[in-house]
Amino acid sequence: MCRNIRQLHNFEPPATSAEVEAAALQYVRKVSGSTRPSKANEEAFAAAVREVAHATQHLLDALTTTAPPKDREVEAAKARARAATRYA
């Protein structure tokens, strides 16, 4: 999985459409091998991002869990601590 794609399920508040689209964009960039498509591929790239975001939102809406929702701030603090250890 691309390091820039973050988990979106089971957070309070739920993932926003902007977060879902950002994850879709990162996925399409990774799969296509380019961060910015050429003019010839721009339409296909944009369509792929829309479709992946749409499928991702459907997935998030359909998932269920009995685990309590995660707190975004706590998870961000854990990620910062891991990064500090990794890059120290």
C-alpha positions as CSV (number, residue, x, y, z in Angstrom):
1,M,0.0,0.0,0.0
2,C,1.2,3.5,-0.7
3,R,2.4,5.2,2.4
4,N,0.4,8.3,1.7
5,I,-2.9,6.5,1.7
6,R,-4.4,6.5,5.2
7,Q,-6.9,4.3,6.8
8,L,-10.4,5.9,6.5
9,H,-12.6,3.4,8.3
10,N,-13.9,3.6,11.9
11,F,-13.0,7.2,12.7
12,E,-15.0,9.7,14.6
13,P,-15.9,11.9,12.8
14,P,-16.2,9.8,9.6
15,A,-13.9,10.4,6.6
16,T,-14.9,13.3,4.5
17,S,-15.4,13.2,0.8
18,A,-12.1,15.2,0.5
19,E,-10.2,12.5,2.4
20,V,-11.8,9.8,0.2
21,E,-10.8,11.7,-3.0
22,A,-7.3,12.3,-1.7
23,A,-6.8,8.6,-1.1
24,A,-8.3,7.8,-4.5
25,L,-5.9,10.3,-6.2
26,Q,-2.9,8.7,-4.4
27,Y,-4.0,5.2,-5.4
28,V,-4.4,6.2,-9.1
29,R,-1.0,8.0,-9.0
30,K,0.6,4.8,-7.6
31,V,-1.1,2.5,-10.1
32,S,-0.4,4.7,-13.1
33,G,3.1,5.5,-12.2
34,S,2.8,9.2,-12.6
35,T,1.9,12.1,-10.3
36,R,0.6,14.2,-13.1
37,P,-0.9,12.7,-16.3
38,S,-0.1,14.0,-19.8
39,K,-2.7,16.0,-21.6
40,A,-3.6,12.9,-23.6
41,N,-4.2,10.9,-20.4
42,E,-5.8,13.6,-18.3
43,E,-9.4,12.6,-18.9
44,A,-8.7,8.9,-18.2
45,F,-6.8,9.8,-15.0
46,A,-9.6,12.1,-13.7
47,A,-12.2,9.4,-14.5
48,A,-10.2,6.8,-12.6
49,V,-9.9,9.1,-9.6
50,R,-13.7,9.7,-9.6
51,E,-14.5,5.9,-10.0
52,V,-12.0,4.9,-7.2
53,A,-13.4,7.6,-4.9
54,H,-16.9,6.4,-5.6
55,A,-16.1,2.8,-4.9
56,T,-14.2,3.7,-1.8
57,Q,-17.1,5.7,-0.4
58,H,-19.4,2.7,-1.1
59,L,-17.0,0.5,0.7
60,L,-16.8,2.8,3.8
61,D,-20.5,3.1,3.9
62,A,-21.0,-0.7,3.8
63,L,-18.4,-1.7,6.4
64,T,-19.5,-2.4,10.0
65,T,-17.5,-3.0,13.1
66,T,-18.0,-3.5,16.8
67,A,-14.8,-1.8,17.7
68,P,-15.1,1.7,19.1
69,P,-14.3,4.5,16.7
70,K,-10.7,5.8,16.7
71,D,-9.8,9.3,17.6
72,R,-8.0,11.2,14.8
73,E,-5.8,13.1,17.2
74,V,-4.7,10.1,19.1
75,E,-3.9,8.2,15.8
76,A,-2.0,11.3,14.5
77,A,0.1,11.4,17.7
78,K,0.9,7.7,17.3
79,A,2.0,8.3,13.7
80,R,4.2,11.2,14.7
81,A,5.8,9.1,17.4
82,R,6.5,6.3,14.9
83,A,8.0,8.8,12.5
84,A,10.2,10.3,15.2
85,T,11.5,6.9,16.1
86,R,12.0,5.9,12.4
87,Y,13.8,9.1,11.4
88,A,15.7,9.9,14.6
